[in-house]
Amino acid sequence: MNPTYFERSGLNRFWLGFLLGLGLPLVIFLLYFLFRFQGISISEYVQILIKSDKFVHVMSLSVFPNLAPFMFFVQTDRFKSGRGIMAVTVVYAILIFALKFTM
């Protein structure tokens, strides 16, 4: 593998992995909302999840799909993007861990 090829490639950027890792769980969270709770607002959806003690569970599951792009970036030697996804996943994990004990 030629490392300079991947350096010039637009897919080997920390910020790309960070933004992808940040956005993918939000998209999954919203897709769960669209398919599971039709006819209510997003704020009502969040309130239902909080009242039923499912908010932390849904957030945990919505971070799980970050594994797919992380594995893609690692398998294709785009380690900077993989680091970005890993960094934001760790931030999500800390946030979820904190929410678990405060809610």
For each residue, the residues with C-beta under 8 A, 3 or more apart:
1: 5 6 77
2: 5 6
3: 6 7 77
4: 7 8
5: 1 2 8 9
6: 1 2 3 9 11 12 76 77 78
7: 3 4 12
8: 4 5
9: 5 6 12 78
10: 13 16
11: 6 16 73 76 78 81
12: 6 7 9 16 73 78 79 80 81
13: 10 16 17 80 81 84
14: 17 18 80 81 83 84 87
15: 18 19 84
16: 10 11 12 13 19 20 81 84
17: 13 14 20 21 69 70 73 80 81 82 83 84 85 86 87 88
18: 14 15 21 22 84 85 87 88
19: 15 16 22 23 84
20: 16 17 23 24 69 81 84 85
21: 17 18 24 25 66 69 70 84 85 86 87 88 89
22: 18 19 25 26 88
23: 19 20 26 27
24: 20 21 27 28 65 66 69
25: 21 22 28 29 59 62 63 65 66 92
26: 22 23 29 30 62
27: 23 24 30 31
28: 24 25 31 32 61 62 65
29: 25 26 32 33 58 59 62
30: 26 27 33 34 42
31: 27 28 34 35
32: 28 29 35 36 58 61 62
33: 29 30 36 37 42 45
34: 30 31 37 38
35: 31 32 38
36: 32 33
37: 33 34 40 44 45 48
38: 34 35
39:
40: 37 44 45 48
41: 44 45
42: 30 33 45 46
43: 46 47
44: 37 40 41 47 48
45: 33 37 40 41 42 48 49
46: 42 43 49 50 55
47: 43 44 50 51
48: 37 40 44 45 51 52
49: 45 46 52 54 55 58
50: 46 47 53 55 103
51: 47 48
52: 48 49
53: 50 56 57 103
54: 49 57 58
55: 46 49 50 58 59 99 103
56: 53 59 60 96 99 100 103
57: 53 54 60 61
58: 29 32 49 54 55 61 62
59: 25 29 55 56 62 63 92 95 96 99
60: 56 57 63 64 96
61: 28 32 57 58 64
62: 25 26 28 29 32 58 59 65
63: 25 59 60 66 89 92 93 96
64: 60 61 67
65: 24 25 28 62 68
66: 21 24 25 63 69 70 85 88 89 92
67: 64 70 71
68: 65 71 72
69: 17 20 21 24 66 72 73 81 85
70: 17 21 66 67 73 74 82 85 86 89
71: 67 68 74 75
72: 68 69 75 76 78
73: 11 12 17 69 70 76 78 79 81 82 85
74: 70 71 77 78 79 82
75: 71 72
76: 6 11 72 73
77: 1 3 6 74
78: 6 9 11 12 72 73 74 81 82
79: 12 73 74 82 83
80: 12 13 14 17 83 84
81: 11 12 13 14 16 17 20 69 73 78 84 85
82: 17 70 73 74 78 79 85 86
83: 14 17 79 80 86 87
84: 13 14 15 16 17 18 19 20 21 80 81 87 88
85: 17 18 20 21 66 69 70 73 81 82 88 89
86: 17 21 70 82 83 89 90
87: 14 17 18 21 83 84 90 91
88: 17 18 21 22 66 84 85 91 92
89: 21 63 66 70 85 86 92 93
90: 86 87 93 94
91: 87 88 94 95
92: 25 59 63 66 88 89 95 96
93: 63 89 90 96 97
94: 90 91 97 98
95: 59 91 92 98 99
96: 56 59 60 63 92 93 99 100
97: 93 94 100 101
98: 94 95 101 102
99: 55 56 59 95 96 102 103
100: 56 96 97 103
101: 97 98
102: 98 99
103: 50 53 55 56 99 100
